[in-house]
Amino acid sequence: MPITMSESYQQYVKTLDKELAKLYAISNNARSLGFDPSLESECVIAKDIADLVEGLIGPKGVANSIRKLNPTFQREEIAFKISEEIISGKFGKLEPEPAAEQAIRTALAIFTEGLTAAPIQGIAQVKIKTNLDQSKYLAIYFAGPIRSAGGTDQALTLVVGDFVRRLLGLDKYKPTPDEIGRFLEELRLYERAVGRFQYH
């Protein structure tokens, strides 16, 4: 979908593109001399959020799908639709566990507009595990950099995880009575030792 802009702004964008190409050529020329570990510039030019998402986390080809959905849907809806396309194998057939991980990471990259470390480092791993009754469930392991996503996008990642779980036909996590009791006890200990805060 073409972007409407004034003549002067179009000229400004063309000038930026032209100057960027010149600087990139200078960089590649300098790198080709062999003084750096890499013989060419590592930075990939991204024109839009779709390019950022594909370059950051993939999968290959997802940028075109994001661009097609962008005029019709909001960012959050796009994330869910793309995760569904990944699970269905549109970008290549994957086993359920890697497909779930790719879908969740890509959705988070869409939520964060490809600008934070959260999709790469904030999700440590995604696993398909087994409940005590032998049913399978999806487990998402988070790491510190998930904080860069912000609270809303972190919460939406869990919603996408549940959506992906259903697409894969997985059951939900079924805690044991001991796990439930331990969780309640830890809340009570926190309440007594630290304060009521968000657990009130």
Beta strands, then each sheet from edge to edge (+ up, - down):
strand 1: 123-130
strand 2: 136-142
sheet 1: 1+ 2-
end
